[in-house]
Amino acid sequence: MNITLSRASLLQVVQRCQSIVEKRHTVPILANILLKADPQTLAVTATDLEVGIRSQAEASVKTPGTVTVSARKLFDIIKELDPEQDVNLESGDNFLEIHSGRSRFRLSTLAASEYPAVSEEDGSASIGIQASQLSEMIAATSFAMSNDETRKYLTGTLFEVDANNILRLVSTDGHRLALSEAELEQSSSTCQCIVPRKAVMEIRKLCDECEGEVALYLGERQVRLEAGTNILTSKLIDARFPVYQDVIPSNNPGHAQVGRTEFDQVLRRSMIVANEFTHDIRLNFSDKGLDVSAHNTEHEESEERLAADYNGQEVTVGFNGKYLRDALGAMRSASVHMELRDELSPVLLFAEDHPQSRYVIMPMRI
């Protein structure tokens, strides 16, 4: 292989692979990325056997070929090179030479034939959606994914297309639930699959970098995203997602409208004296407004009244303040609408100007 391309193009495609490559690997070649030079392009592939990505860049190819090289070392070298100088990559027997201006590096390589293949299966549901919209949906739900590896089915996000042609993303850790949905312009087959956390976050990164529409393919064993010159694939979590519809409360009699930013600020102040592990906060809803209070085992406490438009019977409910703040942080509206029933029932939160995203938080006994 002997190719020349701009330092910016090479840095971009190699940088995209860094978060895919496993930092702690048991298989040495998984610390490498695969470089494949075709007549006019360089394709860079990375995989951890669960998630894979392939990015392309235009290049002047003198000699086609494939080689694998350390992802970290190649990235560290490229980012330190002169931005104004093109980069030449030339492979030899078990090494890769990098030339740029007066700089020359030589890195050891592993056989490309040993690099794991990254398969790209056709999905049963094919979705076209604006990159910015999919990124916003992930931002609105990803924080609620669980970190509990004993319940693997909760460590990802449910991607669902229903019979009404609605794409729905749902995540939950058993204590809270986040849901976001969008109506698809083009018809698609119904589908439901659980996408792992790492793939969810990588999909968002690619969407943030992409302008226009991306293609999302949901299958029985794999999810695939095509965003510009990038293709991301990932295995799915082989499990059944909880029946989330049963968790979302309906017809809650109590309705409160509060300023989102003000509410978040009060919670942040109250959590200073809340229990540092449970973050428990007490909310009292009445016709006088919303009273937010907290205390800890050292008998420290805080109380603050927040202006709120509340319609319903007076009720006091305890919540994990961090969960409330996470939901508020995922919203962009000026105010938040809360629907509640009693001290033992979950609360439903959403922005009235964006009801496509909804949040459910289970109460705490205080």
C-alpha positions as CSV (number, residue, x, y, z in Angstrom):
1,M,0.0,0.0,0.0
2,N,1.2,3.5,-0.9
3,I,-1.1,6.4,-0.6
4,T,-1.1,10.2,-0.1
5,L,-3.9,12.3,1.4
6,S,-4.4,15.4,3.4
7,R,-3.6,15.4,7.1
8,A,-7.1,16.7,7.9
9,S,-8.9,13.9,6.0
10,L,-6.7,11.2,7.6
11,L,-7.1,12.7,11.1
12,Q,-10.8,12.8,10.7
13,V,-11.3,9.1,9.7
14,V,-8.8,7.8,12.3
15,Q,-10.3,9.9,15.1
16,R,-13.7,8.4,14.5
17,C,-12.3,5.0,15.3
18,Q,-10.8,5.8,18.6
19,S,-13.9,5.3,20.7
20,I,-14.7,2.0,19.0
21,V,-11.3,0.4,19.6
22,E,-11.1,-1.4,22.9
23,K,-8.7,0.2,25.4
24,R,-8.4,-3.1,27.4
25,H,-8.2,-5.8,24.8
26,T,-7.4,-9.5,25.1
27,V,-7.0,-9.9,21.4
28,P,-4.0,-7.8,20.2
29,I,-5.4,-7.1,16.7
30,L,-8.5,-5.4,18.2
31,A,-6.2,-2.6,19.3
32,N,-5.5,-2.0,15.6
33,I,-7.5,-0.4,12.8
34,L,-7.7,-1.7,9.3
35,L,-6.5,0.5,6.5
36,K,-7.7,-0.4,3.0
37,A,-6.6,1.6,0.0
38,D,-8.7,1.3,-3.2
39,P,-8.1,3.2,-6.4
40,Q,-9.3,6.6,-5.1
41,T,-10.2,6.1,-1.4
42,L,-8.8,5.0,1.9
43,A,-11.3,3.1,4.1
44,V,-10.6,2.9,7.8
45,T,-12.3,0.2,9.8
46,A,-12.4,-0.4,13.6
47,T,-14.3,-3.0,15.6
48,D,-14.5,-4.5,19.1
49,L,-16.4,-7.5,17.8
50,E,-19.7,-5.9,19.0
51,V,-19.6,-2.5,17.3
52,G,-17.9,-1.6,14.1
53,I,-17.3,1.5,12.0
54,R,-16.0,2.1,8.5
55,S,-15.1,5.6,7.4
56,Q,-13.7,6.7,4.0
57,A,-11.5,9.6,2.8
58,E,-10.4,10.6,-0.7
59,A,-6.7,9.7,-1.3
60,S,-4.2,9.5,-4.1
61,V,-3.5,5.8,-4.3
62,K,-0.3,4.7,-6.0
63,T,-0.5,1.1,-4.8
64,P,-3.7,-0.4,-3.3
65,G,-3.5,-2.6,-0.3
66,T,-4.5,-3.4,3.2
67,V,-2.8,-3.2,6.6
68,T,-3.6,-3.0,10.3
69,V,-1.8,-0.7,12.6
70,S,-2.2,0.6,16.2
71,A,-5.2,2.9,16.4
72,R,-3.8,4.9,19.3
73,K,-0.3,5.3,18.0
74,L,-1.4,6.3,14.5
75,F,-3.9,8.8,15.9
76,D,-1.3,10.3,18.3
77,I,1.2,10.7,15.4
78,I,-1.3,12.3,12.9
79,K,-2.6,14.9,15.3
80,E,0.9,16.1,16.0
81,L,1.9,16.5,12.3
82,D,2.0,19.8,10.4
83,P,-1.6,20.6,9.3
84,E,-0.3,22.1,6.1
85,Q,1.5,19.0,4.9
86,D,0.0,16.0,3.2
87,V,0.6,12.5,4.7
88,N,2.1,9.6,2.8
89,L,1.4,6.0,4.1
90,E,3.5,3.2,2.7
91,S,3.4,-0.4,4.0
92,G,6.2,-2.9,3.9
93,D,6.9,-6.3,5.5
94,N,5.2,-6.0,9.0
95,F,5.5,-2.2,9.1
96,L,3.9,1.0,8.0
97,E,5.9,4.1,7.2
98,I,4.4,7.6,7.7
99,H,5.9,10.6,5.9
100,S,4.8,14.2,6.3
101,G,7.1,17.1,5.5
102,R,10.4,16.4,7.4
103,S,8.7,13.9,9.7
104,R,9.0,10.1,9.3
105,F,7.6,7.4,11.5
106,R,7.7,3.6,11.3
107,L,5.0,1.5,13.1
108,S,4.7,-2.3,13.3
109,T,1.7,-3.9,11.7
110,L,-0.3,-7.1,11.9
111,A,-1.7,-9.1,9.0
112,A,-4.9,-7.7,7.6
113,S,-6.1,-11.2,6.9
114,E,-6.4,-11.7,10.7
115,Y,-8.6,-8.7,11.2
116,P,-12.2,-9.6,12.1
117,A,-14.7,-9.0,9.4
118,V,-17.4,-6.4,10.0
119,S,-20.6,-7.7,8.5
120,E,-23.4,-5.4,7.2
121,E,-26.8,-7.1,7.3
122,D,-29.9,-5.7,5.6
123,G,-32.4,-4.6,8.3
124,S,-36.0,-5.5,8.3
125,A,-36.9,-1.9,8.9
126,S,-35.3,0.8,6.8
127,I,-35.6,4.4,8.1
128,G,-34.7,7.7,6.6
129,I,-34.5,10.5,9.2
130,Q,-32.7,13.8,9.7
131,A,-29.5,13.4,11.5
132,S,-30.3,16.3,13.9
133,Q,-33.6,14.8,14.8
134,L,-32.2,11.3,15.6
135,S,-29.4,13.0,17.7
136,E,-32.0,14.9,19.7
137,M,-34.0,11.8,20.3
138,I,-30.9,10.0,21.6
139,A,-30.0,13.0,23.8
140,A,-33.6,13.0,25.2
141,T,-33.4,9.3,26.3
142,S,-29.9,7.9,26.6
143,F,-29.3,9.2,30.1
144,A,-31.9,6.8,31.5
145,M,-30.0,3.6,30.3
146,S,-29.0,1.4,33.2
147,N,-25.4,0.6,34.2
148,D,-26.5,-2.7,35.9
149,E,-24.8,-5.4,33.8
150,T,-26.9,-8.1,35.6
151,R,-29.9,-6.7,33.7
152,K,-28.4,-6.5,30.3
153,Y,-31.7,-5.7,28.6
154,L,-31.8,-2.3,30.5
155,T,-28.3,-1.2,29.5
156,G,-29.4,-0.2,26.0
157,T,-32.1,1.8,24.3
158,L,-35.2,0.3,22.6
159,F,-35.6,1.3,19.0
160,E,-39.1,0.7,17.9
161,V,-41.1,1.4,14.7
162,D,-44.9,0.8,15.2
163,A,-47.8,0.3,12.9
164,N,-48.5,4.0,12.8
165,N,-45.0,4.6,11.3
166,I,-43.7,6.2,14.5
167,L,-40.0,5.8,15.5
168,R,-39.8,5.5,19.2
169,L,-36.7,5.4,21.5
170,V,-37.2,4.2,25.0
171,S,-34.7,3.7,27.9
172,T,-35.1,2.8,31.5
173,D,-33.1,1.7,34.5
174,G,-36.1,0.5,36.5
175,H,-36.4,3.7,38.5
176,R,-37.1,6.1,35.6
177,L,-38.1,6.0,32.0
178,A,-37.4,8.3,29.1
179,L,-39.3,8.1,25.8
180,S,-38.9,10.1,22.6
181,E,-40.8,9.6,19.3
182,A,-40.9,11.0,15.8
183,E,-43.3,10.4,12.9
184,L,-41.5,9.0,9.9
185,E,-42.1,10.6,6.5
186,Q,-41.5,7.3,4.6
187,S,-43.3,4.1,5.5
188,S,-41.3,1.4,7.2
189,S,-41.8,-2.1,8.5
190,T,-42.6,-2.6,12.2
191,C,-39.6,-3.5,14.3
192,Q,-38.4,-3.6,17.8
193,C,-34.8,-4.1,19.0
194,I,-32.4,-3.1,21.9
195,V,-29.3,-1.2,20.8
196,P,-26.4,-1.4,23.2
197,R,-25.2,1.7,25.0
198,K,-21.9,2.0,23.1
199,A,-23.6,1.9,19.7
200,V,-26.3,4.4,20.9
201,M,-23.6,6.9,21.8
202,E,-21.7,6.3,18.6
203,I,-24.8,6.8,16.5
204,R,-25.3,10.2,18.2
205,K,-21.7,11.2,17.5
206,L,-22.1,10.4,13.8
207,C,-25.4,12.3,13.6
208,D,-23.9,15.3,15.2
209,E,-21.2,15.3,12.5
210,C,-23.6,14.8,9.6
211,E,-25.9,17.3,7.9
212,G,-29.0,16.2,6.2
213,E,-30.6,12.7,6.3
214,V,-29.1,9.5,7.6
215,A,-30.3,5.9,6.9
216,L,-31.0,3.6,9.9
217,Y,-31.5,-0.1,9.4
218,L,-33.0,-2.2,12.2
219,G,-32.7,-6.0,11.9
220,E,-33.1,-9.1,14.1
221,R,-29.4,-9.3,15.0
222,Q,-27.9,-6.0,13.9
223,V,-28.4,-2.2,13.7
224,R,-26.7,-0.2,10.9
225,L,-26.4,3.5,10.4
226,E,-25.2,5.1,7.2
227,A,-24.2,8.7,7.7
228,G,-22.3,10.3,4.8
229,T,-19.2,8.3,4.2
230,N,-19.5,6.5,7.6
231,I,-21.1,3.2,8.2
232,L,-21.7,2.0,11.8
233,T,-22.8,-1.5,12.6
234,S,-23.6,-3.1,16.0
235,K,-24.9,-6.3,17.4
236,L,-28.2,-6.1,19.3
237,I,-28.9,-7.1,22.9
238,D,-30.7,-10.4,22.6
239,A,-33.4,-9.9,25.2
240,R,-37.0,-8.7,25.6
241,F,-37.5,-5.1,26.6
242,P,-39.9,-4.5,29.5
243,V,-43.5,-3.6,28.6
244,Y,-42.8,0.1,29.0
245,Q,-46.4,1.2,28.1
246,D,-47.6,-0.2,31.5
247,V,-45.2,2.2,33.3
248,I,-46.4,5.4,31.7
249,P,-49.1,6.9,34.0
250,S,-52.3,8.2,32.4
251,N,-55.2,10.3,33.8
252,N,-53.2,11.5,36.7
253,P,-55.4,14.1,38.5
254,G,-52.7,16.5,39.7
255,H,-51.2,18.9,37.1
256,A,-48.4,21.3,37.8
257,Q,-46.6,23.8,35.5
258,V,-43.2,25.1,36.6
259,G,-40.3,27.0,35.1
260,R,-37.7,24.5,34.0
261,T,-34.6,26.5,34.7
262,E,-35.9,27.8,38.0
263,F,-36.9,24.3,39.1
264,D,-33.5,22.9,38.2
265,Q,-31.7,25.7,40.1
266,V,-33.8,25.0,43.2
267,L,-33.1,21.2,43.0
268,R,-29.4,21.9,42.6
269,R,-29.3,24.0,45.7
270,S,-31.4,21.6,47.7
271,M,-29.2,18.6,46.8
272,I,-26.3,20.3,48.6
273,V,-27.8,19.1,51.9
274,A,-29.6,16.0,50.5
275,N,-28.3,12.5,51.2
276,E,-25.2,12.2,49.0
277,F,-26.1,8.6,48.0
278,T,-29.9,8.7,47.6
279,H,-30.2,12.4,46.6
280,D,-33.7,12.3,48.1
281,I,-35.8,15.5,47.7
282,R,-39.3,16.2,49.0
283,L,-41.8,18.0,46.7
284,N,-45.0,19.4,48.2
285,F,-47.6,20.5,45.6
286,S,-50.3,22.8,46.7
287,D,-52.3,25.9,45.6
288,K,-49.5,28.0,47.1
289,G,-46.9,26.6,44.7
290,L,-44.2,24.0,44.9
291,D,-42.2,23.6,48.1
292,V,-38.9,21.8,47.6
293,S,-37.0,20.5,50.7
294,A,-34.2,18.2,51.6
295,H,-32.4,17.0,54.7
296,N,-29.6,14.5,55.8
297,T,-28.6,12.4,58.7
298,E,-26.6,15.3,60.2
299,H,-29.8,17.2,60.6
300,E,-28.9,19.7,57.9
301,E,-31.9,20.8,55.8
302,S,-33.1,23.2,53.1
303,E,-36.5,24.6,52.1
304,E,-37.5,26.7,49.2
305,R,-40.8,27.7,47.6
306,L,-41.0,27.7,43.8
307,A,-43.8,29.5,41.9
308,A,-46.0,26.9,40.2
309,D,-49.4,26.6,38.6
310,Y,-50.9,23.6,40.3
311,N,-54.3,22.1,39.9
312,G,-55.2,19.2,42.2
313,Q,-55.2,18.0,45.8
314,E,-52.2,18.8,48.0
315,V,-49.7,16.0,47.8
316,T,-46.1,15.5,49.1
317,V,-43.9,13.1,47.1
318,G,-40.2,12.1,47.4
319,F,-37.9,11.8,44.4
320,N,-34.3,11.2,43.6
321,G,-33.2,14.8,42.8
322,K,-30.6,13.6,40.3
323,Y,-33.3,11.8,38.3
324,L,-35.4,14.9,38.2
325,R,-32.4,17.1,37.1
326,D,-31.5,14.6,34.4
327,A,-35.0,14.8,32.9
328,L,-35.0,18.6,33.1
329,G,-31.6,18.7,31.5
330,A,-32.9,16.7,28.5
331,M,-35.6,19.3,27.9
332,R,-35.1,22.6,26.1
333,S,-38.4,24.3,26.9
334,A,-39.0,27.2,29.2
335,S,-41.4,25.3,31.4
336,V,-42.2,21.7,32.3
337,H,-45.5,20.0,32.9
338,M,-45.8,17.5,35.7
339,E,-48.7,15.0,36.2
340,L,-49.0,13.1,39.5
341,R,-51.5,11.2,41.5
342,D,-50.2,10.5,45.1
343,E,-47.0,9.9,47.1
344,L,-46.7,6.3,45.9
345,S,-47.3,6.8,42.1
346,P,-44.9,7.7,39.4
347,V,-44.8,11.3,38.0
348,L,-45.0,12.1,34.3
349,L,-42.9,15.0,33.0
350,F,-43.0,16.6,29.6
351,A,-42.7,20.0,27.9
352,E,-46.0,21.1,26.5
353,D,-44.4,22.5,23.4
354,H,-42.6,19.2,22.8
355,P,-44.8,16.3,24.0
356,Q,-42.9,13.8,21.8
357,S,-40.5,13.3,24.6
358,R,-41.9,12.1,28.0
359,Y,-40.3,11.1,31.3
360,V,-41.5,8.9,34.1
361,I,-39.8,8.9,37.5
362,M,-40.7,6.5,40.3
363,P,-41.2,8.1,43.8
364,M,-39.1,7.4,46.9
365,R,-40.3,6.8,50.4
366,I,-39.0,9.6,52.6
